Amino acid sequence: MPRLLHIITGLGTGGAERSLANLLAGGLAARFECRVVSLGGAGRFGPEIAALGVPVDALEMRAGLPGPSGALRLRRLVRDFRPDIVQGWMYHGNAAALFARAVAPGRPKMAWSIRQSLYDLAEEKRGTRAVIRFCAWRSGGADAIVYNSRTARRHHEAQGYAAGHAAIVPNGFDTGLWRPDAGRRAALRADLGIGEGDRAVGFAARYHKMKDLPAFLNAMARLMPRDPGLHAVIAGPGTGPENPALSAHYAGLPQSRVHCLGQRDDMSAIFAGLDIFCLSSWNEAFPNVVGEAMATAVPCVVTDVGDAAHVVGDTGRIVPRRDPGALAAALAEMLALSGEDRRALGERARRRIVEKFALARTVERYARLMDGLMDGSGACADQRDSGPAPGTATRRGWCAGWRRGSPIAARIPSASGSTRMPGSRSATGGFRSSTSRPPGTSRCKAATGAT
């Protein structure tokens, strides 16, 4: 069985971490002898991956930075495992994959996984910008660069990433786990005090500025005062009013109808209790939460980031990013639908995920890509576009297309390539465990900032 070594920046809460766990659980670990190395800690997903029988090694590097001891340990792990393929995940993981291939016995194939868009490089931390540029310089040596969205590919190739071995494998979803459930819906709403005739709009993400939770809170602040049956359900670590960056945004909301759940490990039950899900991010590639909500038959209002418009299709509403007014208008439009019409929209959303983004399909495409690396055939035709992504030039040299300090957004077409109108639209074995905060449920005390 071919040996596949995954090197990832960390295993905490995040879309890339969840996607790796999903791939392994969805059958990849049965087709390859897999091992996972986290440059950071074991985090949330380390125990979950180890429970599959996949060894997890956490190097505990400070902020994912390679130090001498971490590099030596990674070298020992690589030489012990003797991988046939080294797969990097996220920028630091991709850089570490270069090192791992260099010290591995023989010369294993190397694939990178890139799972975010780059609307503006200046928004990234200085160290991350340096790693992005370094990887652009060295990207010609990758045997495959696996993106989870066309937008991510377009943005990175505009930064000088090699186009010749690019493959697109979208995220996949376990539609047996993510599904509507009347019992779980009733239980959540009873627990939170959401009445049968009330409507619940959800947000789910860890706290990060690119998730733009303030835009969601701003939109809800425009809607909730005139709609006494409207509730906000917010899940994710660091997303409550105790976060100093958010306390002022919570202050104007009716505290009795704002439910902050913190870190939850039962998100399938949370989604089941929603009427609408909202993505307010200004940067994504392929947001997992949108696919999870859609698979649970919850219609979505999303910002036009990454491939979100493509994922939603004609089952929800798309608005410009960083526009709380447009977000509020789209939510108001969705809330104005009858319950029957919203449910019909949600059912169409679930069918779209089942037909186009089921986990089994994603695992199969990923496994075929890895098989292609092993037998020398490269990316499969259905995974690789012919030539560079739209809107980019063929890469010439190590860093062609990179202009120091120039915003990417000024040089890259919108995700859907269409002209924008104001407002919304429909889119056509072992590890060291990290300490995590126990899951809790609390209601936001918006006026006081307590939970």
N, C-alpha and C positions, 0 to 999 in steps of 0.2 A: 504494500500500500504506500503511495507517495507520501512523503513527509512535508507538511505545510506549517511553517512557523509564522505566526502573526505577531507583529510588534506594534503596540499601540501606545499612544502618549499616556493614557491613563484609563481606568475602568470605573470612574465615577459616573454620576448621572449625566447623560448626554446622548445625542442621536447616533453618533458613530459607535459608541460603546454598546448601545442597545442593538444596533444593526449587526455587529459582530456576534453578540450573544444569540440573536435570532438566527443568523446563518448557521451557527454551530448546532443549535437546537433543532433547526429545520432539516437537518440531514447531512450537512457538510462534514461533520465530525465522523459520520459513518462511511464517507467516501475517501477521506484522507486521514492520515495520522497527524492530528493537529496538536500544536502547543501554542500557548499564548504568553507573551512577555509584555508586562506593563512597565513602562519607564517610571511611572509613579507607583501608587499603591494598588491594592486589590480592589478597593472601592466597593461600589454597590454591585457590580456585575461579576467580580472575581469569584465569589462563592457560587453564583448561579452557573458560571461556566465550568468551574471545578466539579459541580454536581453532575455534569454531563460526562465526567470521566476524562476531561481535557485538562492536562496539567497547566497550572497558572503560576508564573513566576513574577513577583512584584519587586522591581529593583529599588523602589523607594527613592528615586532621584529627586532632588529638590527642584520643584517646579518643572519636572521633566528634563532637566539639564544633565547631560552626560558628564559625570566626574570620573576620575581615574578608577575608583573602586567599582562604580557601576559599569564602566566600559570593560573592565577585566571580568566581571561576573557575566556580562552579556557574551563576551568572547568564549568563556567556558561553556555557557549554555548552548551556544551555537555549535561549538565543536562536539559537544556531547550528543546533541540531537541530530546533527548532520542533515539539515533540511534539503529537500529537492527544490522547494520554492520558499522564498522569504517574502512575506506580504507586509508592507508597512501600512499603518492606519494613521491618518492625520499628519500634519507637517513634521513634527518632531519624530513621530514613528517612521515616517518615510526616510528622514535623514538617518535615523538609526539603522534602517534596513540597508542603506548603503554600506555602513560599517559592518553589519552582520554578514553581508555577502562577501565583503573583502576578506574577512577572517574565517569564513566557513571552509571546510574541506571541499575540494573540487570547486566548481563555480555554479552555485544554484541559480535558478531563474529568480528574477526580482520583479515584484509588482507593487505599485503604490495605490493607495485608496485615498481619494480626495473627496470630501463630503461637505464642502461649504462653497458659497459663492464669494466673489471678491468685488463688491461694488466700489469700494474705495480702500486701497491699500493703507491709506493714512489712518483708517479706523483701527487697524491692528496694532498690538503692542510692538514696541521697537524690536524686541528679541524675535517675535514671531515674524515680523517683516523681514528680518535678516534670514531666517530659516526659509521663508517662502522664496526669496531671491536665490539663496543657495540651491534649493531644490530645482528652481527653474534652470539654473546653470547646469545641474547634473542630470536633468530629466531625460536627456537623450540616452542615458545608460539603462533606463528602466525597460524591461521587456513588456510591461503593460502598465498603463496608468488608468485606473478604474475610477470613473466618476459616477455619482448617483444621480446626476442631472445634466442636461444639455447646457444649462446656464453655467454651472460650475466649470464645465469643459471650456466653454467660450471665454469665460473670464480668465481662466488660468493660461490658456493658449495666448491670450492677449498680453499676458505677463511673460511670455517666452517659454512656456512649457511645451515640450515636444508633442507634435500632433500624430506622429506616425504610428504609435502603438496605443492610442486612446481607445477605451471601451466604455460604454455606458451600461451600467447594471442598476436599474432603479431599486429602491427599497421595496421589500415585500412584507406582507402582513398575514399573521395567523388568523384567518377568519373564523376559526373555531373558538379562539380566545376572545377576539374583538367582535362581539355580536350583540344585537339588542337582547335585553332580558327584562321582562316586565317585573319580575320579583326584585331584582337588584335596583331597578329604577324606583320602585315604591319604597324600598328600604332606605336608599340614600335620601330621598326627598322627605321621608318621615323624620330621619335623623337630623336633617338641616332645617326642618320646619318650612319646607316649600310645599304650598298647597297644590291640590290637583289641578286647579285652573291657572296656577301661576306658571311663568316661563323662566327657565334657568339658562343663562348664557355662560359658557365655560371658557377658561383660559388655563393652559397647562405648560409649564416650562420651568427650568431652574432660573434663578435671577441672573440675567446678563443684559447689558445695555442693548445688545442687538435684538433681544426679544421684544423690546419696547413695550413693557407692561404699562408705563405711564400713558401711552396712546390708548390702550384698552380701557384703563381707568378713566381717562378723559372722555372717551366715547360713552362709557356707562354713566358718567356724571351728567351727561347731556340727556340721557334717556330715563334714568331711574326716578327723578323727581316727579315726572308726569305720568309714570306707569307704576302704580303701587303693587302690581303683581310681578314685577321684574326683579329677578335675583341674579347676582354674580357669584360664580363658583370658581375659585382660584386655587390651583394646586401647583406645588413645586417648592423646592427649598429656597429660602430667602425671599419669598414673594409677598410676605405679609407686611403690615404697617409698622412692625418693629424695625424694618429696614429703613435707616435714615434717608436713603435715596427715594423712598416711596411714601413716607408718612404724610407729606403734604398732599400727595395725589389722592390718598384715601380720605383726607379730612372732609371733603365735600360730599361723600357718599353716605347713604342711609345705612348705618352700621348693622341694623337688624337684618338686612337683606344682602349683606356681603359676607361670604363664607370663605375663609382662608384655611385651607386644609394642610398646608405645608407639604413635606415629602410624603408621598403615598406609594405603597407597593400594590395597590388594588385599583389601578387606573381604569381597568376594564369596567369595574363597578361604577366609578365616577362618571365615565363617559355615558354609561347606560342611563344615568339620571338626568342628562342634559337635554335641552330642546334645540340649542344652537351651540356650535363651537366657533371660537374666534381665534385667528392667528393674526397678531399685530406686528410681527417682526419686520425689521428693515433689512435683514440679511438672513437668508437660508439657502440651502441647495434643494433638498427634498425633505420637507418637514415630516418626521414620523407621526407627530401628533395629529396632523390632518388626515393621514391615511387611517390611523387608529379610530378617530372619530367617525370618519366615513364608513369604515367597516362595521361600526356600532350603529349605523343608520342614523347618524346625527348630521344634518346639513351644516355646511361651513361658510363663514365669511372670512376671507383671507386677504392679506396684502399680496400684491403682485411681486413676489420675491422668489428667486430660484425657479423651480418648476411647479410651484404651487398651483398656478393657473391651469397647467396641463393635468395635474393630478385631479383637481376639482372638476374640470370639464364643465358641463352645463348643469351641474348639480348644486351649485352654490353661487356666491357672489365674490367678485374680485375687486379690490380697491387699490389705489396707489399707496405705496408705503409712506410712512411718516405724515399721514393725513388723518388725524382723529375725527375731523368733521365728516369726511367721506366714509370712515369706518362706522360712525354713528348712523349716518344715513342708510348704509347698507344693512346694518343690524335692524334699524327701524322698519325697513322694507321687509326683511325676513320675519320680524315679529308681527307684522300686519297680516301675514298669511294666516289662514285658518289652521287649526291643529291638524286637520286632515291633509291639507296641502303640504305642510311642513313634513309630516310623516311620509307622504309620497315622495318628496324630494330626498328625504333620508334613505328611503328604500332604493331609489335610483343611485344614490351615492354608494351604498353597500354593494350593489350589483357591479358598479364600476370597479371597485377594489377587487371583488371576487374574480372578475373577468380579466383585469389588466395587471393587478399588483398583488396577487396571491403569493405567499411566502414560498410555496413549492416551486413556482415559476422562477422566482429570483434565485433560489438555491440551485436550480438546474442550470440557469444561465451562468452563474458564478462558477459552478463545478466544471462546466464545459470550457469556460475560459481558462481555468487552471489546467485542465486536460490538454488544451491547445498549447499552453506554455511547455508542458512536458513533452509533447510529441512534435513540437516545432511548428505547428500550424498557426499559432498566434490566436488573436481574438476572432471569435466566430463572426460571420457576416451579419447576424442579427444583433450583434452587440457593438459593432464598430461602424461608424459612418464612413463613407468614402471621402477621404480628404479631411481638411481641417473643419472645425465647427463654423457655422455661419457667423460672419462678422469678424473673422480673424484672418490674418495672412499666414501663409505657410511659413513655418519657423525657419529662420536662417541664422545659424550661429547659436551660441549658447544662451543668449539673453535677448534675442530679437524681439522687438515690440515693447520692451520695458523702457519707460521714461521716468526718471527719478522725479518723484513728487507730483506726478500728474494723476488726477483722479481717474480711475478706470471708468466710472460711470459716463464720463464725457465721450468715451471712445467706443462704448459697447452698446449695441441695440438693447431694447427692453426684452424681458423674458419671452414675451409672446410675439414680439416683432410687430405689433399692431400700434396704430395711433391711439393715444390715450384721450379719453373724454373725462371731464370732471365727474367725480362721484364714482358709483360702483357699476360693475358690469358682470354678466355671466361669462365664463370662459368656455369657447367651443372646445497532576493531582495536587500540588501543595502551593500555598501562598501565605503571605502575612496579611491578616485581615485589617482593614482600616476601621476606625471607629466611626459610626454613623449615628445621627440623631434618630431615636425611635420614631416611627410613624405616629403622628398625632392629628387630632382633628380639633380645630378651634374656630370660633367665629370671630371675625375681625372686629375690634373695638376701634372704629375709625376715628372717633373723636379723641380717644385717649392714647391710641397707638399701642394698646395692650392686646394680647391674644387670650 
